[in-house]
Amino acid sequence: SFDCFDVHQSPASLYKIQGESAKIECSHSVSGYNQILWYKQSNYRELVLLGYMVGTSGYPEAGFDIEGDANAGGTSTLTIKQLTPNSSAVYYSQLIHVDSPDTVPQ
């Protein structure tokens, strides 16, 4: 059986002018999940990883900021620092569970 995860991304669509910055937010209410990955998809091609957040630490690629809190109840915010024509795309946030590296499955 599959659990229905409560993950929200906003806004659904965003219109800005070139050179401005843009922010997209992702929040969830799934306890135990603390990592959010941010992707971009342009022209129906592959997903490009823009960075990720573990807990309250963000690890963005160049040109982006990732701040906030990826834990349940928190909000992770992706900032596109300077919009270009290439910024027009579909942006996805993915919630994943990362086991502590010092635990061994039994």
Secondary structure by P-SEA (a helix, b strand, c coil): ccccccccccccbbbbcccbbbbbbbbbccccccbbbbbbbccccbbbbcccccccbbbbcccccccccccccbbbbbbccccccccbbbbbbbbbbbcccccccc
